[in-house]
Amino acid sequence: MIDQPGLADPFLEVRELTLQYKTSDHLVTAAYDVSFQVYEADRLILLGPSGCGKSTILKAIGGYIQPAHGTIALKGKNIAKPGADRGMVFQEFDQLLPWKTALENIIFAIRATRKLPRRPAEAEARDLLQKVGLTAFANSYPHELSGGMKQRIAIARCLAIKSAIILMDEPFASLDAQSRGRMQQELLSLWQDSRCTIIFVTHSIDEAIVLGSRIVIFSAHPGQVVAELNADFSSAAETAALHQRISHILFKDMPEYVI
């Protein structure tokens, strides 16, 4: 694990975490003995192959899954259940209230969690709609939106809550390449404004490098941490070297892989 010199105690700490679930036939271990730390204003990426337990770990941080072993602590307090201090954007599109418009979904989240009066909540919601490029769809209902649009509304709603930490489970996977790139840059811009703490799950090396300040790399199932890398580089040479190193870590056991 990479130490963060000069920083205070971890904002969030995952320690010796093992996650399991039952099928009709047997007990499956999704992640095994996982430990990592997240510091305030981090953009931490969980990167690894499909099925390595990344999303399961994120749901455990959200409080939706209880550990079989180990602990998850936010600001020194163990996580036992979901809470407004953790905003989560899932892979699935249908996270919105179907009877409310795009704008009303965001207003509802703001008023429910931050107790703002209607008018300032609406102004903030409209600003967030503009940031995710959906101002023209403010009065559209979820069934009138594409999957990618619904996901962008869910991201705006999550950002509106201003949680202590935002958990993102491949939120851009459904978008076309152009929209995905724009949303990545928009997320970085929003992070610059708010300095929020983000944990972001992806299986894309390129996305991990674009978005991350640090990257935690997992092995195939059951997921274990195999590397933790600094990703906060600016030069093209450093970025290319990081991409090559991550590729080597992920694919080194494949005989056909050549660096």
Salt bridges, closest charged atoms under 4 A:
GLU13 OE2 - ARG15 NH2 2.47
ASP42 OD2 - ARG214 NH2 2.51
ASP85 OD1 - ARG86 NE 2.91
ASP94 OD1 - LYS150 NZ 3.00
GLU122 OE1 - ARG118 NE 3.67
GLU122 OE2 - ARG126 NH2 3.05
GLU124 OE2 - ARG114 NH1 2.70
GLU124 OE2 - LYS162 NZ 3.92
GLU170 OE1 - HIS203 ND1 2.79
ASP206 OD1 - HIS243 NE2 2.94
GLU207 OE1 - ARG180 NH2 2.94
GLU228 OE2 - ARG214 NH1 2.25
ASP232 OD1 - ARG43 NH2 3.80
